[in-house]
């Protein structure tokens, strides 16, 4: 799984062949993304952490799609980490 900075969003793509969508647990906090998958009836266990972000994430702005064994996650950066222009009076 790799991640990239895409126009102010963090995009993560993870190959998870053989995994069922219902078995995936995705956790996002300000500096870390954790993906786990465990199946009671199948023989797989998956865990991956991403925590090398140079920015703060916004856990309320996450989109995750699972298609054909590939998990795509898009996370907006937290606004405060983008800096604020200050008007000079």
Secondary structure, 3 states (H helix, E strand, C coil): CEEEEECCEEEEEEECCCCCHHHEEEEECCCCEEEEEECCCCCCEEEEEECCCCCCEEEEEEEEEEECCEEEEEEEECHHHHCCCCCCC
